[in-house]
Amino acid sequence: MIAVESSNLYLEIGKYTTSVFQVIDEVKKYILEKECTSLTVDASRMNMIDATKTCILCSTFHFAKYPEGSMLWLVHDKETMFNIRTLRLKNISLEVKPHLNDTIRYFEERYRTSIL
């Protein structure tokens, strides 16, 4: 569900089969347990509504713990980015994650563990 690279303070929200609120709880738990004044969250696999919910709730939680901290959110498309940007959250920045061709993505996911 969530892949974590703790050395880079990077969270990637992958395909989730449960409620989006369980994803939110996992991100909040990570923020609570780790020292992460600066955090990057890849929500590019989430739809616009779920990405907006997750961004609002987790960024607010992060701001409560780190008022001077920052979060970078990687989202799927410009519409999602503009939707979240209109909320004017103080501690976030947004970027559209560049997407690979589906064929390239398939081969990377399929063979990455075999090659490395």
C-alpha positions as CSV (number, residue, x, y, z in Angstrom):
1,M,0.0,0.0,0.0
2,I,2.6,2.5,1.0
3,A,6.3,2.2,0.1
4,V,8.7,4.1,2.4
5,E,12.3,5.1,1.6
6,S,13.2,6.4,5.1
7,S,16.6,7.8,4.1
8,N,15.1,10.2,1.6
9,L,11.9,10.9,3.6
10,Y,9.8,9.8,0.6
11,L,6.5,8.1,0.8
12,E,4.9,6.5,-2.2
13,I,1.2,5.7,-2.1
14,G,0.7,2.7,-4.4
15,K,-2.4,0.9,-5.3
16,Y,-4.6,0.6,-2.3
17,T,-7.5,-1.8,-2.0
18,T,-8.9,-0.5,1.3
19,S,-10.4,2.8,2.3
20,V,-8.5,6.0,1.6
21,F,-8.8,6.8,5.3
22,Q,-6.6,3.8,6.1
23,V,-4.0,5.3,3.8
24,I,-4.4,8.6,5.6
25,D,-3.9,6.9,8.9
26,E,-0.7,5.3,7.7
27,V,0.7,8.5,6.5
28,K,-0.2,10.3,9.8
29,K,1.3,7.4,11.7
30,Y,4.6,7.9,9.8
31,I,4.6,11.6,10.4
32,L,4.0,11.0,14.1
33,E,6.7,8.4,14.6
34,K,9.4,9.8,12.4
35,E,11.4,13.1,12.4
36,C,10.3,14.4,9.0
37,T,10.3,18.2,8.9
38,S,10.6,17.9,5.1
39,L,8.7,15.1,3.4
40,T,7.9,14.1,-0.2
41,V,4.7,12.2,-0.8
42,D,4.0,10.5,-4.2
43,A,0.2,10.4,-4.5
44,S,0.4,10.2,-8.3
45,R,-1.5,6.9,-8.4
46,M,-4.5,8.3,-6.5
47,N,-7.5,9.8,-8.2
48,M,-8.2,13.5,-7.7
49,I,-10.7,13.1,-4.9
50,D,-8.6,10.7,-2.8
51,A,-5.4,12.7,-3.4
52,T,-7.2,15.9,-2.3
53,K,-8.5,14.3,0.9
54,T,-5.1,12.8,1.7
55,C,-3.2,16.0,1.0
56,I,-5.5,18.1,3.1
57,L,-5.7,15.8,6.1
58,C,-2.0,14.8,6.2
59,S,-0.6,18.2,5.5
60,T,-2.7,19.7,8.3
61,F,-1.4,16.9,10.6
62,H,2.1,17.6,9.5
63,F,1.7,21.4,10.0
64,A,0.5,20.7,13.6
65,K,3.7,18.9,14.4
66,Y,6.1,21.0,12.3
67,P,4.7,24.5,11.8
68,E,7.9,25.5,9.9
69,G,8.1,22.2,8.0
70,S,7.2,21.5,4.4
71,M,5.7,18.7,2.2
72,L,6.1,18.1,-1.5
73,W,3.1,16.3,-3.0
74,L,3.6,14.6,-6.4
75,V,0.2,14.3,-8.1
76,H,-1.1,12.6,-11.2
77,D,-2.3,15.6,-13.3
78,K,-2.7,19.4,-13.5
79,E,-6.4,19.2,-12.5
80,T,-5.5,17.6,-9.2
81,M,-2.7,20.0,-8.6
82,F,-4.9,23.1,-9.3
83,N,-7.7,21.6,-7.1
84,I,-5.4,21.3,-4.1
85,R,-3.6,24.5,-4.8
86,T,-6.8,26.5,-4.5
87,L,-6.9,25.6,-0.8
88,R,-3.7,27.6,-0.2
89,L,-2.2,25.3,2.4
90,K,0.9,27.0,3.9
91,N,3.3,24.1,4.2
92,I,2.9,22.3,0.9
93,S,4.2,22.5,-2.6
94,L,2.8,20.5,-5.6
95,E,4.2,19.0,-8.7
96,V,2.8,16.8,-11.4
97,K,4.8,13.6,-11.6
98,P,6.0,12.9,-15.0
99,H,4.5,9.7,-16.4
100,L,6.2,7.0,-18.3
101,N,4.7,5.1,-21.2
102,D,2.7,2.2,-19.8
103,T,4.9,-0.4,-21.6
104,I,8.0,1.1,-20.0
105,R,6.4,1.2,-16.6
106,Y,5.4,-2.4,-16.9
107,F,8.9,-3.5,-17.8
108,E,10.4,-1.4,-15.0
109,E,8.1,-2.8,-12.4
110,R,8.4,-6.4,-13.7
111,Y,12.2,-6.5,-14.0
112,R,13.5,-4.0,-11.6
113,T,14.0,-6.6,-8.8
114,S,15.6,-9.1,-11.3
115,I,18.1,-6.6,-12.7
116,L,19.2,-5.1,-9.5
